[in-house]
């Protein structure tokens, strides 16, 4: 039997909220394979699905930039060694400039700004790593918008599309974009809509749910699983989530409501959400 370390049990417990004994038992059954053990716990209804609480120890900043046309934008994560450095106004200004540059380039920002980063390392005496970056350039009518949470530890970049060019100038569209950013920040959706959920994810979830209710009469298992999948989509798909500012409506209803107000068809084109130190 594989030796199960206390640190491995603790790591699994952190990701599932399951008890120590249940985690150790699942790890023993899977010979120390944490991924398989997590699945076993989910199948038994013990784990909290998709908790993913693992975090790196890095400090740093999430920064963003939207150009004047509102048709391109960036979101970046820049790490440093201490919280003290991350809160320094000079470091914050430095990351803002990197975010502006990130809105103009494709590929790795870190590769493009090696000289600037090296100079900043020499200045502050701490290692600096441009951990990741993403750039949106709109190909359709609409606007790009961003939101950085207090403390610069979480950021969102979103593309909102519309059909009419004059709609992009209306304050209501900008207000909607802000609300969608807040929604993504608060609810952390994994997918935009059902169409964006990979087939293997759907299959895996259905299999897990079926095992959770394996003791039920065979003729009703399918319906129960269907109901659980509806809940899965509501929790994980942005347009099916409850709107954080009004729990009585879904995000899809908000989009329809704003579309009627603006006399236009409003859609979410794409989004990105960065949280400091999350596993990527």
TIPA-45357 format. One line per 5 residues: number of its first residue (from 1); for each residue z, y, x of N, C-alpha, C. Coordinates in steps of 0.02 Angstrom, whole numbers. Atoms other than C-alpha are relative to their C-alpha. Example, Ala and Ser with C-alpha at 12.3 -4.5 7.8 and 13.67 -1.06 7.14 Angstrom:
BEGIN
1) 0/-59/45/390/-225/615/0/60/45 | -3/-59/-42/357/-53/684/37/55/-39
***
This chain:
BEGIN
1) 0/-60/42/0/0/0/0/63/44 | 5/-61/-39/-46/173/65/65/39/-3 | -59/-42/-3/97/284/121/-12/65/-37 | 8/-62/39/119/426/-4/50/51/24 | -44/-50/-28/189/580/79/29/45/-54
6) -33/-46/47/308/700/-8/-43/62/-11 | 42/-60/6/188/844/27/-59/-13/-47 | 55/17/45/47/753/-64/23/-3/-72 | -30/2/67/158/720/-214/12/71/-26 | -14/-70/19/211/902/-215/-64/37/-17
11) 64/-34/13/29/961/-206/-28/-20/-68 | 25/24/64/-20/852/-354/42/28/-58 | -43/-28/52/130/912/-453/-17/74/-12 | 17/-70/8/80/1092/-419/-64/10/-39 | 64/-6/36/-93/1061/-491/4/-25/-71
16) -1/32/66/-36/965/-645/61/16/-43 | -63/-10/35/142/1015/-692/32/-66/-22 | -29/65/17/177/828/-707/63/-11/42 | -61/15/-37/342/753/-650/-14/-33/67 | 8/28/-67/369/696/-472/-14/-74/-1
21) 8/72/3/382/513/-519/-69/-19/-27 | 67/13/27/222/518/-624/-53/13/53 | 48/-17/-53/130/601/-479/0/-54/54 | -4/51/-52/193/474/-353/-31/-65/-23 | 28/62/27/146/330/-466/-76/3/-2
26) 73/-8/4/-30/397/-494/-31/-2/69 | 25/1/-69/-54/424/-307/3/-70/29 | -5/68/-24/6/249/-272/-57/-43/-28 | 53/38/33/-119/179/-397/-68/15/30 | 65/-19/-28/-261/274/-314/0/0/76
31) -5/5/-73/-204/240/-136/-4/68/35 | -5/-66/-30/-171/422/-102/-58/47/-14 | 56/-43/18/-331/494/-179/22/49/-53 | -28/-50/47/-270/656/-259/-47/15/-58 | 48/-14/53/-430/687/-358/2/-54/-54
36) -4/56/48/-423/515/-439/67/-1/-35 | -66/-1/30/-237/532/-467/6/53/-54 | -1/-54/50/-261/698/-558/-35/-23/-64 | 37/25/59/-388/614/-672/41/-49/-40 | -43/48/35/-268/472/-711/53/36/-41
41) -52/-37/36/-133/596/-758/-28/36/-61 | 32/-32/58/-254/689/-871/-14/-51/-55 | 15/52/49/-307/528/-955/62/-22/-38 | -63/20/31/-126/489/-990/33/58/-37 | -26/-58/36/-100/663/-1062/59/32/34
46) -56/-27/-36/25/708/-927/-17/65/34 | 20/-58/-39/-73/835/-828/-21/59/-43 | 28/-60/31/-114/1013/-877/-71/7/26 | 70/3/-21/-304/1011/-874/-21/62/39 | 32/-53/-40/-391/1114/-741/48/55/22
51) -47/-51/-20/-235/1203/-682/-19/31/67 | 25/-22/-65/-298/1213/-502/43/56/30 | -45/-51/-25/-151/1306/-430/0/8/76 | 0/-4/-73/-193/1278/-247/-25/69/23 | 16/-66/-25/-201/1440/-151/3/1/77
56) -6/-9/-72/-232/1492/28/55/51/13 | -54/-46/-17/-102/1595/120/-26/69/20 | 29/-63/-23/-222/1738/157/21/60/-42 | -9/-65/32/-186/1920/117/-69/34/-1 | 63/-37/-1/-322/2047/82/-14/39/-63
61) 22/-45/54/-422/2142/-47/-62/-28/-34 | 62/9/39/-548/2113/-185/-28/70/-12 | 31/-66/10/-670/2260/-190/-68/-8/-33 | 64/3/35/-826/2304/-288/-36/66/6 | 40/-61/0/-966/2430/-301/-56/-7/-51
66) 56/-4/46/-1090/2482/-435/-42/61/19 | 41/-57/-21/-1238/2593/-387/-11/48/-59 | 6/-52/51/-1283/2752/-482/-43/-21/-60 | 43/22/55/-1418/2666/-584/34/-50/-46 | -37/53/35/-1291/2536/-642/-41/-64/-7
71) 43/59/4/-1424/2405/-608/12/-48/58 | -19/46/-53/-1347/2327/-453/73/11/17 | -71/-5/-16/-1171/2290/-397/21/-58/43 | -26/52/-44/-1063/2186/-283/73/-14/-14 | -71/19/3/-897/2095/-277/14/-37/65
76) -15/30/-64/-815/2047/-112/74/-16/7 | -69/14/-20/-657/1969/-42/4/6/75 | -11/-10/-71/-596/2027/128/73/-17/15 | -67/22/-17/-446/1941/206/26/32/64 | -34/-21/-61/-321/2004/333/64/-41/6
81) -57/43/-14/-158/1934/401/63/18/-40 | -62/-20/32/-23/2036/314/-12/44/-61 | 3/-42/60/11/2120/148/4/74/20 | -6/-69/-24/56/2276/245/-69/29/16 | 67/-23/-16/-121/2290/313/-43/7/-62
86) 41/-1/60/-198/2251/144/13/62/-43 | -17/-58/40/-107/2399/66/-12/66/37 | 13/-60/-40/-154/2520/205/-61/36/-27 | 56/-38/29/-267/2660/142/-63/-5/43 | 57/7/-44/-379/2643/294/-37/-65/-11
91) 30/65/12/-408/2459/260/-33/-1/-69 | 30/-4/67/-440/2493/75/-66/38/2 | 62/-39/-7/-569/2625/122/-54/-40/36 | 46/43/-38/-649/2504/245/-33/-52/-45 | 27/51/44/-669/2369/113/-46/31/-53
96) 44/-35/48/-743/2496/-9/-69/10/29 | 65/-10/-34/-880/2534/118/-37/-66/7 | 31/66/-4/-911/2348/142/-29/-21/-68 | 25/17/67/-929/2326/-47/-64/38/-16 | 60/-40/11/-1056/2467/-53/-59/-31/38
101) 54/32/-38/-1157/2382/84/-20/-66/-31 | 14/65/31/-1142/2214/-5/-47/6/-59 | 44/-10/57/-1234/2289/-153/-72/10/20 | 69/-13/-25/-1388/2315/-43/-29/-60/37 | 24/56/-40/-1402/2147/45/8/-66/-37
106) -7/69/23/-1431/1965/2/31/-41/57 | -29/43/-52/-1342/1825/94/70/20/19 | -68/-9/-23/-1184/1833/196/15/72/23 | -22/-67/-21/-1100/2003/207/34/-4/68 | -35/8/-63/-992/1938/348/-46/1/60
111) 48/1/-55/-1145/1906/457/-29/70/12 | 32/-65/-4/-1212/2080/420/46/55/28 | -47/-53/-20/-1054/2176/465/46/-22/57 | -41/26/-55/-991/2083/619/26/56/45 | -21/-54/-45/-988/2240/726/54/44/-31
116) -49/-42/35/-893/2343/596/67/-36/-5 | -62/39/6/-766/2203/570/35/-5/67 | -30/4/-67/-740/2181/757/35/64/20 | -30/-65/-15/-706/2367/776/64/10/-40 | -59/-8/42/-582/2364/632/57/-45/24
121) -50/46/-27/-492/2213/706/35/33/59 | -28/-34/-59/-468/2310/868/45/58/-21 | -39/-59/23/-403/2460/770/67/-19/-31 | -62/16/36/-273/2374/660/40/-57/32 | -36/53/-35/-228/2228/774/11/-62/-42
126) -4/60/41/-254/2096/640/-69/-30/-8 | 64/32/13/-388/1968/610/-24/19/-70 | 31/-17/64/-509/2014/470/-58/-48/-12 | 54/46/17/-624/1892/381/-31/22/-67 | 35/-11/64/-756/1935/251/-11/-69/-29
131) -1/70/24/-725/1778/150/-58/-17/-45 | 56/15/46/-858/1791/15/-25/65/-31 | 30/-58/34/-974/1911/-74/-54/-24/-48 | 53/15/48/-1092/1912/-221/-32/65/-21 | 38/-60/18/-1227/2034/-275/-39/-14/-65
136) 41/3/60/-1304/2063/-447/-52/55/4 | 54/-48/8/-1473/2148/-464/-34/-15/-66 | 25/14/67/-1526/2164/-645/-76/-6/-2 | 71/11/10/-1697/2095/-691/-20/17/-72 | 12/-17/70/-1678/2141/-876/33/68/-14
141) -31/-62/22/-1629/2298/-971/75/-11/-9 | -72/7/7/-1442/2327/-963/37/38/53 | -42/-33/-51/-1299/2380/-851/43/-52/36 | -50/39/-37/-1188/2306/-717/66/38/-3 | -65/-32/3/-1002/2340/-728/50/-41/40
146) -51/34/-40/-847/2297/-629/70/22/-20 | -71/-15/13/-659/2292/-644/41/-29/58 | -46/22/-51/-528/2281/-507/71/7/-27 | -68/0/27/-354/2233/-563/48/36/47 | -50/-36/-39/-202/2332/-505/24/-43/59
151) -19/36/-60/-159/2282/-327/-58/-29/38 | 61/23/-33/-338/2238/-282/-1/-75/14 | -5/72/-11/-299/2053/-298/-48/-40/-44 | 45/35/46/-425/2011/-434/-55/49/-21 | 56/-43/19/-598/2078/-476/-52/-38/-40
156) 52/28/42/-739/2050/-598/-64/41/7 | 65/-32/1/-925/2089/-592/-39/-31/-58 | 34/27/59/-1028/2072/-751/-66/36/-12 | 63/-29/22/-1205/2101/-813/-4/-4/-76 | 8/-4/72/-1228/2158/-993/-73/19/-15
161) 70/-13/16/-1405/2150/-1063/-9/25/-71 | 19/-24/66/-1484/2240/-1209/-76/2/-4 | 73/1/8/-1660/2254/-1280/-31/70/7 | 27/-68/1/-1680/2444/-1291/25/40/60 | -18/-38/-60/-1683/2558/-1140/49/56/-14
166) -45/-56/14/-1592/2700/-1227/72/-23/-12 | -68/26/12/-1443/2586/-1264/43/5/62 | -39/-1/-62/-1391/2587/-1081/35/67/11 | -30/-67/-7/-1348/2772/-1097/58/12/-48 | -50/-11/52/-1230/2748/-1242/70/-21/23
171) -69/15/-21/-1041/2753/-1210/26/-66/-28 | -24/62/31/-1014/2606/-1328/-17/-61/41 | 19/57/-41/-1108/2490/-1211/45/-4/62 | -44/-1/-58/-1004/2545/-1062/70/-23/-19 | -66/21/23/-846/2520/-1164/1/-76/-11
176) 5/72/10/-904/2345/-1211/2/-36/68 | 1/31/-67/-940/2305/-1028/70/-1/30 | -69/-3/-25/-763/2360/-984/42/-54/-34 | -38/51/37/-691/2248/-1120/-17/-70/23 | 20/66/-23/-792/2099/-1060/30/-14/69
181) -32/7/-65/-729/2128/-883/74/-18/-7 | -71/14/12/-550/2130/-946/10/-71/-28 | -2/67/28/-584/1971/-1045/-5/-53/55 | 11/48/-54/-648/1880/-892/60/-1/48 | -58/-4/-45/-503/1942/-785/59/-37/-30
186) -59/29/32/-373/1885/-911/-8/-74/-16 | 9/68/26/-450/1722/-973/-34/-48/48 | 30/42/-53/-543/1657/-819/-45/-56/-28 | 44/52/26/-685/1566/-909/-38/-35/56 | 37/39/-50/-771/1428/-811/-75/5/-10
191) 71/-1/17/-938/1446/-901/-14/57/-48 | 19/-53/47/-1034/1578/-998/-2/-26/-71 | 6/29/66/-1076/1466/-1146/-9/-75/6 | 6/72/0/-1099/1284/-1196/-60/-24/40 | 61/20/-36/-1274/1278/-1124/11/0/75
196) -14/-5/-72/-1200/1321/-954/48/-53/26 | -45/53/-21/-1081/1173/-951/-41/-60/24 | 39/56/-26/-1156/1037/-838/12/-64/-40 | -5/62/39/-1191/871/-923/53/-47/27 | -50/45/-28/-1079/778/-801/71/23/-17
201) -65/-26/19/-933/892/-845/15/-20/-72 | -9/19/71/-959/861/-1032/16/-75/-4 | -10/72/1/-970/674/-1001/70/-19/25 | -66/15/-28/-813/672/-894/56/20/-48 | -51/-23/47/-713/773/-1020/4/-46/-60
206) 0/45/57/-766/661/-1164/33/-66/17 | -30/63/-22/-716/508/-1065/76/6/6 | -72/-11/-6/-546/581/-1026/33/4/-68 | -28/-8/68/-516/632/-1207/2/-67/-36 | 2/65/33/-569/459/-1267/57/-45/23
211) -55/40/-26/-442/376/-1153/68/25/-24 | -62/-28/25/-308/494/-1215/17/-25/-71 | -10/22/69/-332/429/-1393/-23/-72/-10 | 25/69/3/-379/249/-1352/40/-43/-49 | -42/39/46/-236/187/-1464/-15/15/-73
216) 18/-18/68/-314/266/-1619/-52/-50/-27 | 51/43/29/-426/169/-1742/-69/18/28 | 65/-13/-31/-600/150/-1663/-46/46/-40 | 46/-38/42/-688/229/-1812/14/75/-1 | -16/-72/0/-599/397/-1789/3/30/71
221) -4/-25/-68/-598/410/-1599/-54/52/14 | 55/-47/-11/-768/495/-1597/14/68/-29 | -14/-64/32/-713/630/-1718/56/37/36 | -55/-31/-36/-552/661/-1623/-26/30/66 | 28/-24/-63/-649/678/-1460/-43/62/-12
226) 40/-59/17/-771/798/-1544/44/61/-10 | -47/-56/12/-624/905/-1599/30/25/65 | -27/-21/-64/-552/906/-1424/-52/37/42 | 54/-35/-36/-721/958/-1354/-9/71/-26 | 4/-67/28/-725/1106/-1473/54/44/32
231) -55/-37/-33/-557/1159/-1401/-16/14/72 | 19/-8/-70/-623/1132/-1225/-49/59/7 | 48/-55/-3/-770/1249/-1259/33/67/-14 | -34/-62/16/-657/1379/-1337/43/26/58 | -42/-20/-56/-547/1380/-1183/-40/18/62
236) 37/-5/-63/-682/1370/-1049/-65/39/-3 | 64/-37/7/-838/1459/-1117/15/72/-22 | -15/-71/12/-832/1649/-1113/-14/21/-71 | 19/-25/66/-925/1681/-1275/39/-33/-57 | -38/34/52/-815/1558/-1370/75/13/4
241) -71/-17/-7/-648/1625/-1308/21/52/-51 | -27/-53/43/-535/1729/-1418/2/64/40 | 1/-65/-33/-555/1912/-1376/72/22/14 | -69/-15/-20/-400/1967/-1280/30/60/-37 | -25/-59/35/-387/2132/-1374/6/-11/-75
246) -2/15/71/-408/2052/-1545/-8/-76/-9 | 0/73/2/-360/1868/-1561/-33/-28/-63 | 31/23/62/-440/1861/-1734/-75/-9/7 | 73/7/-9/-616/1866/-1662/-16/-30/68 | 24/28/-63/-713/1774/-1529/-43/52/36
251) 42/-45/-39/-810/1859/-1390/-69/4/-29 | 66/0/31/-971/1806/-1476/-3/47/-60 | -4/-45/57/-915/1900/-1632/3/73/23 | -3/-68/-28/-875/2053/-1525/-70/23/19 | 68/-17/-20/-1051/2050/-1453/-44/16/-60
256) 39/-11/61/-1127/2037/-1627/20/66/-33 | -27/-62/30/-1016/2178/-1690/-27/61/37 | 25/-56/-39/-1066/2293/-1548/-76/7/-4 | 72/-2/9/-1248/2245/-1568/-19/35/-64 | 13/-33/64/-1242/2300/-1748/14/75/5
261) -19/-70/-9/-1156/2462/-1700/-54/38/39 | 50/-31/-44/-1288/2498/-1566/-71/-11/-24 | 66/17/26/-1433/2431/-1670/-42/-32/56 | 33/32/-57/-1479/2317/-1525/28/-71/6 | -24/68/-14/-1460/2138/-1465/36/2/68
266) -41/-4/-60/-1319/2127/-1337/19/-70/24 | -17/65/-28/-1294/1979/-1221/35/10/68 | -29/1/-67/-1193/1937/-1066/-48/-38/45 | 49/32/-43/-1315/1900/-927/31/-47/51 | -35/40/-51/-1198/1836/-791/65/34/17
271) -63/-30/-21/-1026/1864/-719/27/-37/61 | -35/30/-56/-919/1831/-567/72/24/-2 | -71/-18/-1/-730/1830/-547/30/-25/66 | -33/18/-63/-640/1833/-379/74/14/-6 | -73/-11/-3/-452/1810/-362/22/-14/72
276) -21/4/-69/-369/1835/-195/29/-68/18 | -28/62/-26/-340/1673/-100/-13/-62/-40 | 12/60/39/-403/1555/-234/-44/-49/39 | 41/50/-33/-482/1392/-178/-73/8/-22 | 71/-8/15/-672/1408/-167/-39/-56/34
***
